């Protein structure tokens, strides 16, 4: 069963499994692994398996090194290890691992000569077991291990990721992986974690492109859609590249199909997807100085060679063509290198760098010369300072570099090349082209280069079979030099393809230079421009096979395309007479090396009325170079009776003579060719036998060398890995040692290190203030040195720590009066051995003084009679003092972390709190009076100051609330005010009562006489009698106020008094549909009281409650013991009393009843006060009124 065939049951089980990320890594992969795991989430739900080429002769520190970069658990793989999510598994050296369900199987490898591929082995197992849940990652390394395994992962529906070659220390493994065409993503290790997440969240669709579906016809149809939309023809792109991009579009967008034909139909209905696919196919991956080592070769070998040659030839023009420049980083990199070398040799050159790309958006970005922080990572600090301007967010290339470059949109597959260039760079673009287009582009580069010019390709690109055009300068970095090849055929390169142009492209400017070009100027191809400069007639340019590569003027008049198979051979396109003349002239130019051959009076056809033309043939000259392989044919129409003037000799054309000579030349050429061919065949047969024998020997030798090379490669990779790990360890130790040295020098903590014999090992400069140490004392016993401490047990304590392995801490004082915290710790190694003692002295003098100051301030704060609270900027309580706790009846634990707005919830308190909070938030101080409610429900008043606490920068850090309880003071003031009012009222009442009583007595007597005399006046007399009685009642109350009599206080029971009052008023309550409900605590203590006066108070309160409920209801009467006082409450269900009127109850003549006098409650207040009690009123509108009386118990 193949990897692509699994039954439905296994597929369903697979969906429930976790993703497994297999990571293949070899030489130079440590840094890549660190970057990868540094960004991996700890709860990704995936398992990570790292397979490396490791040597068993050296210990691997990979687990320790990775542990510094990730919090994921790391373990080595053993046979039977179970697979779990969020774990990193490391393969051991010389083992082959594979998955068997949820467990690992490990095969130990013995020493053997053949090369093993552990990464391929695991990837193949991963594909088989996990299928769509498999992710294969190929990181830095030599060789091609992993390339076979990723094919299996890819074909099984898994995801394949390769490290970006430019970020890999050794790019062979990633490059080989990419070349398989089975890589889904190419990126840097630090970006791979986001790919993992995307794959895990959106399961990759199974895209099966069968042989029938993925036909060239369908792909070419898709390419034609793109060409009609954008004018770009992708038919010469590698099929694998196109398919991968289509697959990616389907996967990323989660399209509801997975057939290529379906995607084609989707493009027809969704033209916007065509644009997106085109952008995906235009792969813009570049960076500054990509492959630093390669650019170092360009800087030290190529550019100096070009410029020095120009200086010797006394030329000062330098032309460079950057093909596929993308967003411009490579072009600017080359420009910087040229500028640096010109500055070095103090020369001024006219430098023109033509940077071209098919992607117009990329060209637009490149022409701005602006890049973010990430883009210039590969640029040194010196170059950034020298060649960039920074505006705080973006780096801008300086004008002197930007002016060297002309950015232009250019289709390398169909547009004419630049010519006479000294350097062509085309990096990592050819790898996406098919072989034919690669060869064509390379031929174009050869045509574009000057003699001794250079070509710079990507590390994965080659020149193929064109070894006759270029010679290698640097094999690794693919730098080549131009080879002069006069017989090279450029016809295929120069032939213009038939393309479709979009409206956007018509009339568009070809170049985007730093200074905008004149729109009226249209650049011409260099060859055509040269022809127009030198000639002014109908003209053709032909190659060495006589094929037309360029035309000018009215050529259509003389050259006609034949019907059927098309040819571009000029001798087959022009009339016979003209063909013979052209063939003769070309022979003389090429073989006899004449500079120019001209014929006149050539008749185009045998017809007597046929036109006559003159003919000129000469080799094509561009600048100072002459290429014998290209020739210019000029045809001029002869007018009747005209005389042809020529710069060189003009021959009269003899048709018969030239035909005869042409036949003779052809026969001689054929005979020579046959003879040469026979000779070459014989030589080749002889050489072939020799080569065959030699080849067999070389094959045998090559097999032996290959075997040895594989062994050496394996050993080399293992040594590289070991060496990298050791280098990292050495670097860590060096850095750690440097850190310790700098710490000892810079720290202000006095420290001395002692060995096992209490000899000095190291010390900090600060310790010399306490122990008389100098550098030469290292190695001396501590006991031999004097110190400045008021402490004589240092040596004994050090010996004790060394023997007991327990630390000691003490506070000691120096002779100059400073205080130190002395700590003695055992010097413990990583292996848990004790190898000495570490003594530290921490100066705590300022801390000690500060603590004393803070202690005093804390005592003052805690013992303050004011209530103090500190809150943060959100109003959350940070601190309260004891007074606050006492006043509120809440503990600090209850208050800390609570919002101040939750503590003060009373409506009236909230108003003042909002006002004060708003003021303090604005940095102002607020003073005012506020009401608050204690935990027991008691309402109390306080004077409050609320102010911001500022830090050293005068910024608000916290808020301080200081409050003084004024409830008792307020009550005393109210009592005083009422007492003064009562005193004044008493005097006034005595006078009023005296003056009214005498006439009232007389009036009452006459009223009685009137009642006896007349029965008709009885109704009016009754009313008058009631009013007289009411006046008499008022007079009696006034007299009580005016002349308070002596009252005898005796021990009495409140419960008894209340029961008498209830019994007395119960009938009145029932008549008003009111029920008296009482609840008394058992065995309430007695109070000192006058039971008659208290009864008068209680009757007054209950009667007021009855009158407040005209519609009936309940009156609740209760008695209990609260805070060592007897507390009585009377609560009705009347309409209630407004808050603003509550405080006036008890004032003289103030009443809430229609016929009340206000004196009853005033008398009640006076009686309660005479009993050393307190009476309070609380009321809510619509809910009723509660009267609370507190009386002291009998002592």
Number of C-alpha atoms within 10 A of each C-alpha: 6 9 15 14 9 13 9 9 8 10 14 10 9 16 14 9 14 20 24 25 22 24 23 30 27 25 28 22 22 21 16 20 21 19 20 20 23 19 16 22 17 15 10 16 15 25 18 22 25 20 25 26 30 26 20 13 10 14 12 17 13 16 15 10 17 22 16 11 16 19 15 20 14 19 14 13 22 18 13 13 16 14 22 16 18 21 20 24 22 19 20 21 20 18 22 20 25 22 22 16 14 14 16 17 17 18 13 12 11 8 7 8 10 11 15 18 18 23 30 22 18 25 31 24 20 29 30 22 21 25 27 25 26 26 28 31 27 31 36 29 26 23 21 18 25 27 24 19 24 35 22 25 28 21 19 25 23 26 27 25 26 28 26 20 23 18 17 23 18 19 24 21 27 31 25 20 27 25 15 13 17 23 24 17 18 18 16 19 26 17 15 22 18 13 14 19 15 13 20 17 9 12 17 20 19 16 17 15 15 10 8 9 15 16 14 13 10 16 20 15 13 24 23 18 21 22 20 15 19 18 18 22 20 21 19 16 19 17 19 14 17 21 16 17 18 20 23 19 17 20 20 15 10 14 13 11 15 17 17 24 16 13 20 19 11 15 17 13 9 11 13 11 16 22 16 13 19 22 14 15 17 16 14 16 13 18 22 19 24 19 18 13 12 18 20 13 15 21 18 12 13 21 20 17 15 16 22 13 13 15 13 8 9 9 13 13 15 18 19 27 28 23 24 29 30 27 29 28 22 25 31 25 18 23 21 22 20 22 19 15 16 16 11 9 11 9 12 11 16 10 17 17 23 22 30 28 23 19 22 17 13 20 24 17 15 24 19 14 20 19 20 12 11 8 15 17 13 13 15 11 10 9 12 17 10 13 18 20 15 16 8 7 9 14 19 18 20 16 13 12 20 24 15 22 25 20 28 24 23 21 18 17 21 17 15 19 25 19 20 20 24 22 26 25 22 20 22 16 19 23 18 19 19 14 15 9 19 22 19 18 21 21 22 21 26 28 24 22 26 19 16 16 22 29 26 23 19 20 20 20 17 18 19 10 8 13 11 12 19 22 17 16 17 15 11 12 20 19 24 24 21 23 18 16 14 12 13 16 17 20 21 15 23 19 15 14 11 7 12 15 14 13 11 10 12 8 9 11 17 17 20 20 17 17 9 10 13 8 11 7 9 13 10 10 13 15 18 13 12 15 21 13 9 9 12 12 17 18 22 22 24 24 23 18 14 20 22 23 20 18 17 17 14 13 16 13 9 14 18 14 14 11 7 6 6 9 14 19 15 25 20 16 20 20 16 14 17 25 17 17 25 25 16 18 22 26 16 17 18 17 9 10 13 15 13 18 22 23 22 24 20 21 21 19 14 9 8 8 9 11 16 17 19 22 23 22 28 23 23 22 17 15 8 5 11 13 14 18 19 26 23 23 23 22 24 17 15 17 12 8 6 7 10 14 9 12 7 11 11 17 14 12 17 13 15 9 9 16 15 10 11 16 11 12 13 11 11 10 11 12 11 11 11 11 10 11 12 11 10 12 11 11 11 13 11 11 11 13 11 11 14 11 10 11 14 11 11 13 11 11 11 14 11 11 12 12 14 15 15 16 16 13 15 22 16 18 21 22 18 20 26 23 15 17 19 16 12 15 14 12 12 12 12 12 12 12 12 12 12 12 13 11 13 19 14 12 12 15 17 22 22 24 20 25 19 15 15 21 19 21 17 18 23 20 19 18 20 16 13 15 16 12 21 10 10 7 17 16 15 16 15 21 12 8 11 11 19 14 19 12 12 9 8 16 11 11 15 23 16 16 19 25 13 9 17 11 18 15 14 10 14 17 18 15 12 9 11 14 21 21 15 19 17 23 19 26 21 14 10 6 6 8 11 16 16 25 27 24 22 21 23 16 19 16 15 11 12 14 12 12 13 12 12 12 12 12 12 14 12 12 17 17 13 14 15 21 24 22 21 22 23 19 12 11 17 19 21 17 17 22 22 19 21 24 17 12 17 20 13 15 14 15 10 9 20 16 15 15 16 20 15 12 17 18 14 14 11 12 19 18 13 19 20 11 13 21 21 13 16 19 16 11 17 13 15 18 15 14 15 19 20 22 18 15 12 9 10 9 12 17 20 21 16 23 17 22 24 25 17 13 10 7 7 9 11 18 14 21 24 19 19 17 23 18 22 16 15 12 12 14 13 12 12 13 15 12 12 18 13 12 13 20 13 13 16 19 15 15 23 17 14 14 19 12 11 13 15 10 10 13 13 10 12 15 10 10 16 12 10 14 15 10 10 10 10 9 12 14 9 10 17 13 11 14 14 11 12 17 13 12 16 17 12 17 19 15 17 22 20 15 23 20 13 9 8 6 11 9 12 13 14 17 16 24 20 11 15 22 13 13 18 19 11 12 15 16 13 13 22 13 10 16 15 22 17 18 13 15 11 16 10 10 10 16 19 17 21 19 25 17 20 11 17 19 17 15 20 20 19 16 17 24 13 17 24 26 14 21 20 13 12 18 17 18 22 16 20 17 22 20 19 10 8 12 18 20 20 22 18 21 23 25 22 24 16 19 19 14 13 7 11 16 13 12 17 19 18 18 13 17 19 15 11 6 7 12 15 17 19 22 21 20 23 21 21 20 18 19 14 14 18 13 17 16 16 14 17 16 19 15 12 12 14 19 22 20 18 16 18 23 22 20 17 13 7
